[in-house]
Amino acid sequence: MIGRRVSYALIALTLAGCSPSVTPAAPTTPSARQPALVDTNCADLIVLGARGSDQSATKHHGVGTEVLASVTAMAEQLHTRSTKTVRIVGIPYPAVGGPKYTANVFTGVSRARQLLTTLGKKCPDSQFGLVGFSQGAHIVHGAALELTPAQVRRVVLVAMISDPRRNPGDQITHWSYDAATPGPGKLGAGTPIPKALRSKAITLCARDDEVCNWPPGGYSGQLSETHRHFYETHAAQTGEQLVSVLTSNGL
């Protein structure tokens, strides 16, 4: 399966080579030396995760299966080259749709900002990530629009998996897993991510996921199998893309 990644950020990559006459040092940061995710309150990277609609607030760290699998894959890949510790924290909000959907998104945005403030004071040396799926991606999108300058400086990752407000014209990194995804999100193209966060932001969408790639002729019926199951089974690809964003931002 061929993925497509379009980045609008200007990223400078420096490739350092080893002399063939010098034996490279043994790796000092194998992933086996630490768990993918830690319980340490003030990890090097604290990821605030927002689950999708109807997902459990108590299972899977309260972040849903897609977010947990993706962040775990990200951490495992990060640990092949870094000793940075990663912790995941669920954003507590009423994850239900229907007539209260918009109000619940506002609640999630507010609580994400509160967590960033509280944990930011408690953990002055930590950096932060925001990762959400579906309704949770909508929350991450909304939170990114309201961060203070101080919070922006400490956030190194904004990841929206199947964002119902995905904006194809936004100047952030777009990742499509198997083919182009030209459509906007189900709820229409959202407000572009602020300039200060563009290099740190990525939106991820699968071609046949109507929630983030609304088809020209519309869509009716139940949520597609792609939306409900694709991202769990492709978490390794998602994790790879999240690591790429972290790398480009110096983590």
MOKABEL-V72005 format. One line per field, one symbol per residue. psi: psi as a letter, one per 30 degrees, with the letter a starting at -180 (. if undefined). burial: + if it has 16 or more other C-alpha atoms within 10 Angstrom, else -. A space follows every 10 residues. Layout:
psi->???
burial->???
This chain:
psi->kklkkjkfkj kkkkjklkkf fkkklkkfhk ffflleklfk eilejjkjkj llkglkfflh ggfleeeeee eeeeeeeeff glgklkkkkk jjljilbafg eeeeeeeeee eeeeeeeeee eeiffllllk klkceeeeee eeeffgklee eeffkfkjkj jikfgkjffk hakkkkeflk ifllleglkl kkkkeffeff kkkkkkegjf efiklegakl alkleeeffe fefgeeeeee eeeeeeefgg .
burial->----+-+-+- ---------- ---------+ +----++--- -+++++++++ +++-+++--+ ++++++++++ +++++++++- -+--++++++ ++++++---- ---+++++++ +++-+++-++ --+--+++++ ++++++++++ ++++--+--- ++-+++++++ ++++++++-+ +++++++--+ ++++++-+++ -+++--++++ ++++++++++ +++++----- ------+--+ ++--++++++ ++++++-+-- +
